[in-house]
């Protein structure tokens, strides 16, 4: 099995989980490059984390080509879902067992998907960052970060955007440390060669992510608003 991204738009990643020529697609915001890759593959399912177009825009084109593919997603994507999911649900695809976490804040119904030690978190969590709180429900967003912090350190995290370097710039300013500097240098070198910086891990985020290190709810809100204008 392998997990890898296809790039979309300016900084999106469409994550693919591939096993024995079968593929699961996470958040397909676009379809062209993806459909080219899928020509000799068997796509089994699409997982949607939330309803923003840069995560869902390729779904209908994929369904036109692969009519039997199933779309799994939160209630907020129900118009294009085959299977509506919510917190605590479990399901199997391609012999892989997924559990569903509500990770709201960025949107009201945002979900993340966990199988084995792999977490697909859309825009809820990034390397050294978290998603903008478009809902303005900061309590919900804070609860989501606390939920992520409760996961095992070894879990690999697959966010949907390449925001790592700019987020680490923010960490260097608001949470300076030798570990942040070390990770910044590593990520900068990767980006200079146009390479993917992800996945990250829960353990690494505990060291470099200011939102994981927020002292309390008020500190989280302060940091999130600082990041909005950074």
Buried (B, 14 or more C-beta within 10 A) or exposed (E): EEBEBBBBEEEBBBBBBBBEEBBBBBBBBBBEEBBEBBEEEBBBBBBBBBBBEBBBBBBEBBBEEBEEBBBBBBEBBBEBBBEBBEBEBEBEBBEBEBBBBBBBBBBBBBBBBBBEEBBBBBBBBBBBBBBEBBBEBBEBBBBBBEBBBEBEEEBBBBBBBBBBBBBBBBBBEBBEEEEBBEBBEEBBEBBEEEEEBBBBBBBBBEBBBBBBBBEEBEBBBBBBEEBEEE
